[in-house]
Amino acid sequence: MPDKVKITVEKAILPFAETKSKGVPAWFECRSGLARAVVPICFKKTMELDGRKWKKKVIEDGIYAVARADLQLFATQLTNVEKSILKTLPKKDQAKKNFPKDKKAESPEVKKALDSAETQVKKLYKQMEGKIKDKVSLALEEVESDKGDNKKALAAGKDALKKFDSLQTNGMFSDAVKSAATAMKTLAIDLNKHDDEDDSFKAALRKLRSVETDFEKTAKTTQNVAKYILVMGNKLAKDKKADSELQNFGRTINKGPVTKALKKLVDNVDDLGDDLDKLVNFVAKGEASDKEVIAKAGKFKSDHSAKEKSGKAAVKAVRAIAEDFKKLEKKLK
């Protein structure tokens, strides 16, 4: 039996770690109770482990990896909650996210939205906290009992590749670009005709928000699965309890074209999502001319038309390793 050493792991998981800003949302200042309710999720455990297999940093990184999917979900939920608040603000404050600094300055509509948001976020945080604590607790128990074999590693790989195979990535970027460009073109035509500008801006805003919602549903799911595969590859590469060929498979994901393709896909989702937000804010102001609208639409289209290729490249790269994985799975079962 190998000599065991005491390893104390400590990890504070920040609830906003997977948000775009990585920090506390600005609107939290409107409700002081949130700062006390949404706090880091902390873990500390001392274990006697085989020092050849386990290192403090590897376990602590693993704790975050276990929590990541729930953190990503929480980040998406926070974005949706914030959008519901922004809709109640005056147009001039929406784009710059100027939330009321004083409760006395809150209109009845804004107050209702903020009160509802506070209740929602507290509930969502508690759900996330419970799930993460359960998952991390089970993971640390497995580490402590030194469980883990090819069966577990194979199951993780199979799950990741199955998730990606079920995704519908065709048109994910191109549909969003085309729909947004169409909404902007229609707005420009209406403005040029001097139709009711207020109604024209409102109609375009509704359409763009619909495009944004549809894109987030598909793209965020795809992005999360891509991130999951990258995490899984890293985990397999470091899993000294698994067969060396499985570890090499993990390294193939981490260092080969798969990582490049998946990271490009992840970045493109963020990039297009950010610019859709900017387009929504631009139209929400309701101040642009038809020429400014056309220029904005043209730039958006030219900036993002090529992104569809990244989805196809990711699918091609993952399918290539999926074939290698099937051979490996058959060999090691």
C-alpha positions in Angstrom: 0.0 0.0 0.0 1.4 3.5 -0.9 2.1 5.9 1.9 -0.7 8.5 2.3 -0.3 12.1 3.0 -2.6 14.7 4.5 -4.0 17.1 1.9 -6.2 20.0 2.9 -8.2 21.5 0.1 -9.8 24.9 0.4 -11.9 26.5 -2.4 -14.2 29.5 -2.4 -16.5 29.4 -5.5 -17.6 32.9 -6.5 -21.3 32.8 -7.6 -20.6 35.3 -10.5 -17.5 33.4 -11.8 -19.2 32.5 -15.1 -20.9 35.8 -15.8 -19.5 38.2 -18.4 -18.4 40.7 -15.9 -17.2 38.1 -13.3 -18.5 40.6 -10.7 -21.6 41.6 -8.8 -24.3 42.9 -11.1 -24.8 46.6 -10.9 -28.5 46.4 -10.0 -27.6 44.5 -6.8 -26.9 47.9 -5.2 -30.6 48.6 -5.4 -31.4 45.8 -3.0 -28.9 45.5 -0.1 -30.2 42.1 1.1 -28.7 40.5 -2.0 -25.1 41.2 -0.9 -25.8 39.2 2.3 -27.6 36.4 0.5 -25.5 35.7 -2.6 -22.1 34.9 -1.2 -19.2 32.6 -2.1 -19.7 28.9 -1.6 -16.8 27.7 0.5 -15.3 24.2 0.9 -12.6 22.9 3.2 -11.7 19.3 3.7 -8.6 17.4 4.9 -8.0 14.0 3.4 -5.4 11.3 3.6 -4.5 10.5 0.0 -2.0 8.8 -2.2 0.4 11.7 -2.9 1.4 10.2 -6.2 -2.1 10.5 -7.6 -3.4 13.6 -5.9 -2.3 17.2 -5.6 -4.0 20.0 -3.7 -4.4 22.2 -6.9 -5.7 19.4 -9.0 -8.5 18.7 -6.4 -9.3 22.4 -6.0 -9.5 22.9 -9.8 -11.7 19.8 -9.9 -14.1 21.3 -7.3 -14.6 24.3 -9.6 -15.1 22.0 -12.6 -17.8 20.1 -10.8 -19.6 23.4 -10.0 -19.1 25.0 -13.4 -22.3 23.9 -15.1 -24.5 25.2 -12.3 -22.5 28.5 -12.3 -23.1 28.9 -16.0 -26.8 28.3 -15.5 -26.9 30.9 -12.7 -25.1 33.4 -15.0 -27.8 32.9 -17.7 -30.5 33.3 -15.1 -29.0 36.5 -13.8 -28.9 37.9 -17.4 -32.6 37.2 -17.9 -33.5 38.7 -14.6 -31.5 41.9 -15.3 -33.2 42.2 -18.7 -36.6 42.1 -17.0 -35.6 45.0 -14.8 -34.1 47.0 -17.7 -37.4 46.8 -19.6 -39.0 48.9 -16.8 -36.4 51.7 -17.0 -36.7 54.8 -19.1 -35.1 54.4 -22.6 -32.3 56.8 -21.8 -31.3 54.6 -18.8 -31.6 51.1 -20.5 -28.5 51.3 -22.7 -26.2 52.5 -20.0 -27.9 50.4 -17.3 -28.5 53.3 -15.1 -30.4 51.7 -12.2 -32.0 54.0 -9.5 -29.5 54.9 -6.8 -32.2 55.6 -4.3 -35.4 53.7 -3.5 -37.2 57.0 -3.5 -36.3 57.4 -7.2 -37.9 54.1 -8.2 -41.1 54.3 -10.1 -43.8 51.7 -9.0 -43.0 49.6 -12.1 -39.2 49.6 -11.4 -39.8 48.9 -7.7 -42.0 45.9 -8.5 -39.4 44.6 -11.0 -36.5 45.0 -8.5 -38.5 43.4 -5.6 -39.4 40.4 -7.8 -35.8 40.2 -9.1 -34.5 40.1 -5.5 -36.8 37.3 -4.6 -36.0 35.3 -7.7 -32.2 35.7 -7.4 -32.3 34.6 -3.7 -34.2 31.5 -4.7 -32.0 30.7 -7.7 -28.9 31.1 -5.6 -30.2 28.7 -2.9 -30.9 26.1 -5.6 -27.5 26.5 -7.1 -25.8 26.4 -3.8 -27.5 23.2 -2.8 -26.7 21.5 -6.1 -23.1 22.5 -6.0 -22.6 21.4 -2.4 -24.1 18.0 -3.1 -22.0 17.5 -6.2 -18.8 18.6 -4.6 -19.4 16.5 -1.5 -19.9 13.4 -3.6 -16.8 14.2 -5.7 -14.6 14.6 -2.6 -16.0 11.4 -1.1 -14.9 9.6 -4.3 -11.5 11.2 -4.1 -11.1 10.2 -0.4 -12.2 6.6 -1.0 -9.8 6.5 -4.1 -12.6 5.4 -6.4 -12.3 5.9 -10.1 -11.5 3.6 -13.0 -11.9 3.2 -16.8 -15.6 2.7 -16.5 -16.1 6.1 -14.9 -13.8 7.9 -17.3 -15.4 6.3 -20.3 -18.8 7.3 -19.0 -17.7 10.9 -18.8 -16.4 10.9 -22.3 -19.4 9.2 -23.7 -21.7 11.7 -22.0 -19.8 14.7 -23.3 -19.8 13.5 -26.9 -23.4 12.4 -26.8 -24.4 15.9 -25.6 -22.6 17.5 -28.5 -24.0 15.1 -31.1 -27.5 16.0 -30.0 -27.0 19.7 -30.7 -28.5 21.5 -33.7 -25.7 23.9 -34.7 -26.7 24.5 -38.3 -27.9 28.0 -38.8 -27.2 29.0 -35.2 -25.2 32.0 -36.2 -26.5 32.7 -39.7 -30.1 32.7 -38.7 -29.5 35.3 -35.9 -27.4 37.5 -38.3 -30.0 37.3 -41.1 -33.0 37.9 -38.7 -31.3 40.9 -37.0 -30.3 42.4 -40.4 -33.9 42.0 -41.7 -35.3 43.7 -38.6 -32.9 46.6 -39.1 -33.6 46.9 -42.8 -37.3 47.0 -42.2 -36.7 49.7 -39.6 -34.7 51.8 -42.0 -37.4 51.5 -44.7 -40.0 52.7 -42.3 -37.9 55.6 -41.1 -37.2 56.6 -44.7 -41.0 56.6 -45.4 -41.4 58.8 -42.3 -43.9 56.4 -40.9 -44.7 56.6 -37.1 -41.1 56.4 -35.9 -42.0 55.5 -32.3 -44.0 52.4 -33.5 -41.2 51.5 -36.0 -38.6 51.5 -33.3 -40.8 49.5 -31.0 -41.5 46.9 -33.7 -37.8 46.5 -34.5 -37.0 46.3 -30.8 -39.5 43.5 -30.3 -38.0 41.6 -33.2 -34.4 42.0 -32.1 -35.2 40.9 -28.5 -36.9 37.8 -30.0 -33.8 37.1 -32.1 -31.6 37.6 -29.0 -33.8 35.2 -27.0 -33.8 32.5 -29.7 -30.0 32.8 -30.1 -29.4 32.5 -26.4 -31.5 29.4 -26.1 -29.5 27.5 -28.8 -26.1 29.2 -28.5 -25.7 29.1 -24.8 -26.6 25.4 -24.7 -24.1 24.8 -27.4 -21.5 26.9 -25.7 -22.0 25.1 -22.4 -21.6 21.7 -24.0 -18.4 22.9 -25.8 -17.0 24.1 -22.4 -18.1 20.7 -20.9 -16.1 18.8 -23.5 -13.0 21.0 -22.8 -13.4 20.4 -19.0 -13.9 16.7 -19.6 -10.7 16.5 -21.7 -8.7 18.3 -19.0 -10.1 15.9 -16.4 -9.3 12.8 -18.4 -5.8 14.0 -19.2 -5.1 14.3 -15.4 -7.0 11.2 -14.3 -4.0 9.0 -13.2 -6.4 6.3 -12.1 -7.7 5.8 -15.7 -5.9 3.9 -18.5 -3.0 5.7 -20.1 -4.8 5.7 -23.5 -7.8 7.5 -21.9 -5.4 10.0 -20.5 -3.9 10.5 -23.9 -7.4 10.9 -25.4 -7.9 13.8 -22.9 -4.6 15.3 -24.0 -5.8 15.1 -27.6 -8.8 17.2 -26.8 -6.7 19.7 -24.8 -3.9 20.2 -27.3 -5.3 19.4 -30.7 -7.6 21.0 -33.2 -10.6 20.1 -31.0 -9.7 22.7 -28.4 -9.0 25.4 -31.1 -12.4 24.7 -32.7 -14.4 24.6 -29.5 -12.7 27.7 -28.0 -13.5 29.6 -31.2 -17.1 28.5 -31.0 -17.3 29.6 -27.4 -15.7 33.0 -28.2 -18.0 33.5 -31.2 -21.1 32.9 -29.1 -20.0 35.6 -26.6 -19.0 38.0 -29.4 -22.3 37.7 -31.3 -24.3 37.8 -28.1 -22.5 41.0 -27.0 -23.2 42.7 -30.3 -26.8 41.7 -30.3 -27.1 43.4 -26.9 -25.5 46.5 -28.4 -27.9 46.4 -31.3 -30.9 46.1 -29.0 -29.6 49.0 -26.9 -29.0 51.1 -30.1 -32.6 50.6 -31.3 -34.0 51.0 -27.8 -32.8 54.6 -27.8 -35.2 55.3 -30.7 -33.1 58.2 -32.0 -31.3 56.9 -35.1 -31.8 57.9 -38.7 -32.5 55.5 -41.5 -28.8 55.9 -42.7 -27.5 55.2 -39.2 -29.6 52.1 -39.0 -28.4 50.8 -42.4 -24.8 51.5 -41.4 -25.2 49.7 -38.1 -26.9 46.7 -39.8 -24.2 46.5 -42.4 -21.4 46.4 -39.8 -23.2 43.8 -37.7 -23.6 41.6 -40.8 -20.0 42.0 -42.0 -18.7 41.3 -38.4 -20.6 38.1 -37.9 -21.5 36.5 -41.3 -18.4 34.3 -41.2 -19.2 32.8 -37.7 -21.3 30.0 -39.1 -18.1 28.3 -40.2 -17.0 28.0 -36.5 -20.0 25.8 -35.7 -19.3 23.5 -38.6 -15.6 23.3 -37.7 -16.5 22.4 -34.1 -18.8 19.7 -35.3 -16.2 18.3 -37.7 -13.5 18.3 -34.9 -15.7 16.6 -32.3 -16.9 13.9 -34.8 -13.3 13.1 -35.6 -12.4 12.4 -31.9 -15.8 10.6 -31.4 -14.7 7.9 -33.9 -11.4 7.5 -31.9 -13.3 7.3 -28.7 -15.6 4.6 -29.9 -12.6 2.4 -30.7 -11.1 3.2 -27.3 -14.3 2.4 -25.6 -14.6 -1.0 -27.3 -11.0 -1.8 -26.4 -11.2 -0.8 -22.7 -14.6 -2.2 -21.8 
